[in-house]
Amino acid sequence: MAKRDFYEVLGVPKNASDEEIKKAYRKQAMKHHPDRNQGDASKAAEEKFKESKEAYEMLSDPQKRAAYDQHGHAGVDPNMRPGGAEAYGGFAEAFGDIFGDMFNQQRGRAGGGKQVFRGNDLSYAMEVTLEEAARGKDAQIRIPSWDNCDVCHGSGAKPGTQVKSCGTCHGSGSVQMRQGFFSVQQTCPTCRGAGKVIPEPCTACSGQGKIKRQKTLEIKIPAGIDGGMRIRSASNGEPGANGGPAGDLYIEIRLKKHDIFEREGDDIHCSVPVSFATAAMGGEIEVPTLAGKAAIDIPEGTQTGKQFRLRGKGIKGVRSSYPGDLYCHIVIETPVKLSEHQRKLLRELDESLKKGGGKHSPSGDTWTDRLKSFFS
């Protein structure tokens, strides 16, 4: 019987890429593999499997493919046709990138012994003030913890009884499942990887061998920490299974809202109210800092929005070499609840300022000019 065209066997065009050829072969090999076709269809499936295997071996090799494209079947050695056990090797090789991790995992467990599992990590949210974040602090937190049961002393068995080796896995904690030429190691369904069973569980801990309690941890909050950062406390998470290592505890820092300051990285900002008279005539005012008070000279004619920078009055971050700065944003306070006498004085002042023209209101003339330009 004449051989079919290799491209036809795999169902790809003659200009197909290497990846397209490999993908087509995988599909054919999976469909026609003998382990997936039993009974009367097995013989026909095996022949198609060998056919697709041969086509893949020829077309996946650049030199063989070039010879085949030029001379057809006569251009390749018919003795290279694979069969029998070699075909299975090709199947495993072609699917190696799919099942490789599973095979490697199986080999990693080949030594036997019960399976151990690392415990889960825990998360704890801690609120700190801006001052505490800037200076750092020592804190105590209470978290759930597991201790050995006082009744069974950690065995999980009822006093007077004993723990027995699992009869399914014979104490190894894992069983091998075979399907065709695959052999996969899985966690024992009876003991769930523990390698042992407890016929009569301890009533105090329900056979777990441990009970849940609260424990207090000492946590050091480093100076300069910011909201959103985390502190790792190793091995203070949930305990591992079957003697596995415990997980970690992560303390997530959250900054409380401050009455005066707002933090932006290592810098802090605050709004400073200034009276109308001080802004107009100038003067010295006191402003708060995290370390106390500081003085600022307000120049004559200061406007709302003016920003004053106090170097080094911010926060030194946990990864910073120098502290940030404090930015004071001036807000001019408009007088409220005026008496008649105060109103009269302000009207007189306003009239006097208007007579002075633009020299008393530098932005007023600019605004008027822009309005005229806009409406014209």
C-alpha positions in Angstrom: 0.0 0.0 0.0 1.4 3.4 -1.1 2.3 5.8 1.7 0.3 8.9 2.2 1.8 12.3 1.8 3.4 13.3 5.1 1.8 16.8 5.1 -1.6 15.1 4.4 -1.0 12.8 7.4 -0.5 15.6 9.8 -3.1 17.8 8.1 -0.8 20.8 7.5 0.1 22.7 4.3 3.6 22.3 2.8 4.6 25.8 4.0 3.7 25.0 7.6 6.1 26.2 10.3 7.9 23.9 12.7 5.6 24.9 15.5 2.5 24.1 13.3 3.9 20.7 12.5 4.7 20.0 16.1 1.2 21.1 17.2 -0.5 19.0 14.5 1.6 15.9 15.5 0.6 16.3 19.1 -3.0 16.4 18.2 -2.7 13.2 16.0 -0.6 11.4 18.6 -3.1 12.1 21.3 -6.0 11.0 19.2 -4.5 7.7 17.9 -2.3 6.6 20.7 -3.0 2.9 21.5 -3.6 3.6 25.2 -6.5 5.8 24.2 -8.0 3.3 21.8 -9.0 -0.1 23.0 -10.8 -3.1 21.5 -11.4 -3.4 17.8 -10.2 0.1 17.0 -6.8 -0.4 18.7 -5.0 -1.9 15.7 -6.2 0.8 13.2 -5.3 3.5 15.8 -1.8 2.0 16.2 -1.2 2.1 12.5 -2.3 5.8 12.3 -0.2 6.6 15.3 2.9 5.1 13.6 2.1 6.9 10.4 1.8 10.3 12.1 5.0 9.5 14.1 6.9 8.8 10.9 5.6 12.0 9.3 6.6 14.1 12.3 10.1 12.7 12.4 10.7 13.4 8.7 9.2 16.9 8.7 10.6 18.1 12.0 14.2 17.4 10.7 15.2 20.3 8.4 17.5 18.1 6.2 14.9 15.2 5.9 12.2 17.7 5.2 14.2 19.3 2.4 14.9 15.9 0.8 11.3 14.9 1.1 10.1 18.2 -0.4 12.4 17.7 -3.4 12.1 13.9 -4.0 9.1 12.8 -2.1 9.2 9.4 -0.3 12.2 8.4 -2.4 14.2 11.1 -1.0 14.2 9.7 2.6 15.4 6.3 3.8 12.4 4.0 4.4 14.5 2.1 7.0 14.1 5.0 9.3 10.5 4.3 9.8 9.9 3.9 13.5 7.8 1.2 15.1 7.0 -0.7 18.2 8.5 0.7 21.4 10.2 3.5 19.6 6.9 5.0 18.8 6.0 5.3 22.4 9.3 7.0 23.1 8.6 9.6 20.4 5.2 10.2 21.9 6.7 10.9 25.4 9.3 13.1 23.8 6.8 15.2 21.9 4.7 15.7 25.0 7.7 16.1 27.3 7.1 19.9 27.7 3.5 19.2 28.8 4.2 16.3 31.3 7.8 17.1 32.2 6.9 18.9 35.4 4.7 16.0 36.5 7.5 13.4 35.8 10.1 15.6 37.6 7.8 15.9 40.6 7.3 12.1 40.6 11.1 11.6 40.6 11.4 14.1 43.4 9.1 12.0 45.6 10.6 8.7 44.6 12.5 8.5 47.9 9.3 7.8 49.7 8.3 9.1 53.1 5.3 11.0 54.1 4.5 14.3 52.4 4.9 17.5 54.4 3.3 20.8 53.6 4.2 24.4 54.5 1.6 26.3 56.5 -0.3 29.3 55.1 0.9 32.8 55.6 -1.2 35.1 57.8 -1.9 38.8 57.5 -2.4 41.3 60.3 -3.4 45.0 59.7 -1.9 47.5 62.2 -2.8 51.1 62.4 0.0 53.6 63.4 0.0 57.3 63.8 2.2 59.6 61.7 4.4 60.3 64.7 4.8 56.6 65.4 5.7 55.9 61.8 8.3 58.6 61.8 10.0 57.6 65.1 9.3 53.9 65.1 7.9 51.9 68.0 7.8 48.6 69.7 4.3 47.1 69.7 2.6 44.0 70.9 0.0 42.1 68.9 -2.1 39.0 69.6 -2.5 36.4 66.9 -4.0 32.9 66.7 -1.6 30.1 67.4 -1.6 26.3 67.6 -0.1 24.4 70.6 0.1 20.7 71.3 -3.0 19.2 72.8 -2.6 18.8 76.6 -4.7 15.7 76.6 -3.0 13.6 73.8 0.3 15.5 73.9 0.2 16.1 70.2 -0.4 12.5 69.0 -4.1 13.1 68.1 -5.1 9.7 69.5 -7.4 9.2 72.4 -5.4 8.5 75.7 -4.8 4.7 75.9 -4.9 4.2 72.2 -2.2 4.4 69.5 -1.7 5.9 66.1 -1.5 3.2 63.3 0.4 3.2 60.0 -1.9 3.8 57.0 -2.8 0.5 55.3 -3.3 2.1 51.9 0.1 3.7 51.5 2.0 1.7 54.2 3.1 4.8 56.0 4.6 6.6 53.0 1.9 9.2 52.6 1.6 8.7 48.9 0.4 6.2 46.3 1.3 5.6 42.7 -1.4 5.7 40.1 -0.8 4.0 36.7 -2.5 4.6 33.4 -0.9 3.2 30.4 2.8 4.1 30.4 2.1 7.0 32.9 3.0 6.6 36.5 1.9 9.5 38.8 2.6 9.7 42.5 -0.3 11.2 44.4 -1.2 12.0 48.0 -2.7 9.1 49.8 -6.5 9.6 49.8 -6.9 7.7 53.1 -4.4 9.5 55.4 -4.0 12.6 53.2 -0.3 12.4 53.2 0.2 11.9 56.9 1.2 8.2 56.6 -0.8 7.3 59.6 -4.4 6.9 60.7 -6.0 7.5 64.1 -8.6 4.8 64.9 -9.8 6.6 68.0 -9.3 10.4 67.8 -8.7 12.5 70.9 -11.9 14.2 71.9 -10.2 17.4 73.1 -8.5 18.2 69.7 -10.7 16.1 67.4 -7.6 14.1 66.4 -5.6 17.1 65.2 -3.0 16.9 68.0 -3.1 20.6 68.5 -5.5 23.3 69.8 -6.0 26.9 68.9 -4.9 29.6 71.3 -3.8 33.2 71.3 -0.2 34.3 71.6 1.4 37.7 72.0 4.2 38.8 69.7 6.6 41.6 70.1 6.8 43.6 66.9 9.4 46.3 66.1 8.0 49.1 63.8 11.1 50.6 62.1 11.4 54.4 62.0 10.3 55.9 58.7 7.8 53.1 57.7 5.0 54.2 55.4 1.4 53.1 54.9 1.2 50.0 52.6 4.5 48.6 53.7 4.7 45.1 55.3 6.8 43.6 58.1 7.5 39.9 57.9 7.5 37.8 61.1 9.0 34.5 60.0 7.3 31.2 61.0 4.5 32.9 62.9 1.9 31.9 60.3 -0.2 28.8 60.3 1.6 25.6 61.2 2.6 23.1 58.4 1.0 19.8 57.9 2.8 16.5 58.8 5.7 18.3 60.4 6.1 20.8 57.6 7.4 24.4 58.2 5.1 27.1 59.5 4.1 30.0 57.2 5.0 33.6 57.9 3.0 36.5 59.4 2.9 39.7 57.5 2.0 42.9 59.4 0.5 45.4 57.0 1.0 49.0 58.1 -1.9 51.5 57.8 -1.4 55.2 58.6 -4.1 56.9 60.6 -5.4 60.2 59.3 -3.5 63.1 60.9 -5.2 66.4 62.0 -2.5 68.6 60.6 -0.1 66.8 58.3 -0.4 64.8 55.2 2.4 62.5 54.2 3.8 62.2 50.6 6.7 59.8 50.6 9.3 61.3 53.0 7.8 64.8 52.7 5.0 66.1 54.8 2.6 68.9 54.0 0.4 71.2 56.1 -1.9 74.2 55.5 -1.0 77.3 57.5 -3.8 79.9 58.0 -2.4 83.5 58.0 -4.4 86.6 58.9 -5.2 89.2 56.3 -3.1 91.8 58.1 -0.1 89.6 58.5 -0.2 88.6 54.8 -0.4 92.2 53.8 2.2 93.7 56.1 4.4 90.6 56.7 5.6 89.2 59.9 6.8 86.1 61.7 4.5 83.1 62.4 5.0 79.8 64.1 4.3 76.5 62.3 4.2 73.0 63.7 6.7 70.2 62.8 6.9 66.6 64.0 9.8 67.7 66.3 8.1 70.8 67.8 7.7 74.3 66.4 9.5 76.4 63.8 9.3 80.0 62.7 8.6 81.3 59.2 9.1 84.9 58.0 6.1 86.0 56.0 7.1 88.6 53.5 4.9 91.6 52.8 2.1 91.0 50.3 2.1 87.2 50.6 -0.7 85.6 48.7 -2.8 82.4 49.3 -1.1 79.4 47.9 2.4 80.6 48.7 4.6 77.6 49.7 7.4 77.6 52.2 9.8 74.7 52.4 11.5 73.7 55.6 14.4 71.4 54.7 14.9 68.2 56.8 11.7 68.7 58.7 10.0 65.7 57.0 10.5 62.0 57.7 13.5 59.9 57.1 12.2 56.8 55.3 13.4 53.3 56.1 15.5 53.3 52.9 16.4 56.9 52.8 19.8 58.5 53.7 18.3 61.9 54.5 14.9 63.1 55.9 12.4 64.7 53.7 11.0 68.2 53.9 8.1 70.0 55.4 6.0 72.1 53.0 3.8 74.9 54.5 1.0 76.1 52.2 -0.3 79.5 53.1 -4.0 80.1 53.3 -5.1 83.7 53.8 -8.0 83.9 56.2 -10.9 86.2 55.3 -12.3 88.0 58.4 -15.8 86.9 59.4 -18.6 88.2 61.7 -17.4 91.8 61.4 -18.9 94.6 63.6 -20.1 97.8 62.0 -17.0 99.6 63.0 -14.8 97.0 61.4 -16.9 97.1 58.2 -16.5 100.9 58.1 -12.7 100.5 58.5 -12.6 97.9 55.7 -14.6 100.1 53.3 -12.3 103.0 54.0 -9.3 100.7 53.4 -10.8 99.4 50.2 -11.4 102.9 48.9 -7.9 103.9 49.7 -6.5 100.8 47.9 -8.5 101.5 44.8 -7.2 105.0 44.6 -3.7 103.5 44.6 -4.4 101.6 41.4 -2.6 98.5 40.4 0.3 98.8 42.7 -1.9 97.5 45.6 -3.4 94.7 43.5 -0.8 93.3 41.1 -3.0 90.4 40.0 -6.1 92.6 39.7 -4.9 94.6 36.7 -3.7 91.4 35.0 -7.1 89.8 35.5 -8.9 92.9 34.1 -6.7 92.9 31.1 -7.4 89.2 30.4 -11.1 89.8 30.7 -11.0 92.6 28.2 -9.0 90.5 25.8 -11.5 87.6 26.3 -14.6 89.6 25.6 -13.1 91.6 22.7 
